[in-house]
Amino acid sequence: MNCIFRKMMPSDLEQVIAIDQVSFSLPWPERSFYFELTDNFASRCWVAELDGRVVAMLVAWLIVDEVHIATVATHPDFRKRGIGKDLLVCVLRSAKEEGALTSFLEVRESNLAALEMYRKFGYVESGRREKYYHDNGEDAILMTLESLEFIDAASKS
């Protein structure tokens, strides 16, 4: 499988929005993706493309020396193939090249697959936002990756 990992373009937005809507019970409003791609100077928007189709997306914010993973999703037809993991590696490497030293994210406490993947990268639980998700009152687990120095080694596990 030869995925291409690249920066998101406006022509990707329809597919990106569709992935978001099928992946989350609280998808982002469409205008949020447009804003991230066109107006937010801190935003880093990426996609994974396979055979001309966007199969995964990730939006991150680079703020000073921290990269905050805002959203990441793989289309259900392409999950469990390592695409999300490889996209995250790509984005963390790119952020590191831009000066990021650490990373931060929030994840639903019930999203066990994501929690496992983030732990393999070295993210550790650093807090909790109680009742963060409005659809069901679920908590968000805050996770921090203290150093991007070992991202290449962590991505192999």
Buried (B, 14 or more C-beta within 10 A) or exposed (E): EEBEBEEBEEEBBEBBBBBBEEBBEEBBEBEBBEEBBEEBEEBBBBBBBBEEEBBBBBBBBBEEEBBBBBBBBBBEEBBEBBBBBBBBBBBBBBBBEEEBBBBBBBBBBEBEEBBEBBBEBBBEBEEEEEEBBEEEEBBBBBBBBEEBEEBEEBBEE
